[in-house]
C-alpha cells in the first residue's frame, strides 16, 4: 500500500511539472535549486587552507637555472601553464579533448617575448613511471612543440645542451659561461 501511495505521489508530481506554465518553471532556475554542495565547499574553505611549495628543493634549483638561462637568451618562462591555455583544439569547449587539456598542466613553458611558446619543460620529482603524462606528450607532439623532461639530478651542462638543441641555438655561438650553471652547483 505504501508503494502505491509513493507511485501516486511521484505520478502527480510528474503531471504537475509537465502541465506547469512556463512562468512557474522560470521561477526556480536549476542552478539555484540545490545550493547545498556549494555551501559545503565554502564552509570547508572558511575552515582554512595552508599554502605549500610548488616544487621540491632540487626542482627549485633547476627552475632557478631555467629562469637564468631564459633571461640570458632573451626568452621568458611561465610556470604551471594549463594545456588548454597553451593549445587550441578547434573544437568547442565541451569536447573531450578540450576537457582533457583543461585538466593538465605543464611545469614550465619557455616562450619568446611576444608569448609564442618555444618548448615545454617538465620537472619531475622522481624517475618513476609517468603513465599519466601520455595526454601531455601527445598534445605537444600534435602541436609540434618540443617537450623536455629535465631531471633534477642531471647536470646542468646536459640540460643546457638539450635546451640549446631544442631551441635551435648553436652551442659554439652561445656563451660558454652560462650564468645558470652556478645555480645548480
FENKA-V546506 format. One record per pair of residues at least 6 apart in sequence whose ideal C-beta (glycine too) atoms are under 8 Angstrom apart, sorted by the first residue. I is the first residue (numbers start at 0). J is the second residue. D is the distance in whole Angstrom. If there is no record, write none. Layout:
# FENKA-V546506
I J D
I J D
This chain:
# FENKA-V546506
52 59 8
53 78 7
53 79 7
54 62 6
54 106 8
54 122 7
55 124 5
55 151 7
57 151 4
57 152 7
58 122 5
58 124 6
58 151 5
60 151 7
60 182 6
60 183 5
61 122 6
61 149 6
61 151 5
61 158 7
61 183 7
62 78 7
62 107 7
62 122 7
63 179 8
63 182 5
64 155 6
64 158 7
64 179 4
64 180 7
64 182 4
64 183 5
65 76 6
65 107 6
65 109 7
65 120 7
65 149 8
65 162 8
65 179 7
66 76 6
66 179 8
67 177 8
67 178 5
67 179 4
67 182 6
68 159 7
68 162 6
68 177 7
68 178 8
68 179 4
69 75 6
69 76 5
69 109 6
71 174 7
71 177 7
71 178 6
71 179 7
72 166 7
72 168 7
73 111 8
73 112 7
74 109 6
74 110 7
74 111 6
74 112 7
74 117 7
74 166 8
75 109 7
75 110 6
75 111 7
75 112 6
75 114 8
76 107 5
76 108 7
76 109 6
76 110 8
77 107 7
77 108 5
77 110 7
78 106 7
78 107 6
79 104 5
79 105 8
79 106 7
80 104 6
80 105 5
80 107 8
80 108 5
80 119 8
81 100 7
81 101 6
81 103 7
81 104 6
82 100 4
82 101 8
82 103 5
82 104 7
82 105 7
82 134 8
82 135 7
82 138 6
83 97 6
83 100 4
83 101 4
85 105 7
85 108 6
85 116 6
85 119 8
86 100 6
86 138 6
86 142 5
88 94 6
88 96 5
88 97 5
88 100 7
90 96 6
90 97 6
91 97 7
99 134 5
100 134 8
100 138 6
103 134 6
103 135 5
103 138 8
105 119 4
105 120 7
105 121 7
105 135 7
105 146 8
106 119 8
106 120 6
106 121 5
106 122 5
107 119 7
107 120 4
107 121 8
107 122 7
108 116 5
108 118 8
108 119 5
108 120 7
109 116 7
109 117 5
109 118 5
109 119 8
109 120 7
109 162 8
109 166 7
110 116 5
110 117 6
111 117 6
116 144 6
117 144 8
117 145 8
117 165 8
117 166 6
118 144 7
118 145 4
118 146 7
118 147 6
118 162 8
118 165 5
118 166 7
119 135 8
119 139 6
119 144 6
119 145 7
119 146 5
119 147 7
120 146 8
120 147 5
120 148 8
120 149 6
121 132 7
121 135 8
121 146 7
121 147 7
121 148 5
121 149 7
122 149 6
122 151 7
123 129 7
123 148 6
123 150 6
124 151 8
126 150 7
135 146 7
136 146 6
139 145 7
139 146 4
140 146 8
145 165 4
147 161 6
147 162 7
147 165 6
149 158 5
149 161 7
154 183 7
155 177 8
155 179 6
155 180 5
155 182 8
155 183 4
155 184 8
156 180 7
159 177 6
159 179 7
159 180 7
160 170 7
163 169 8
163 170 5
163 173 6
164 170 8
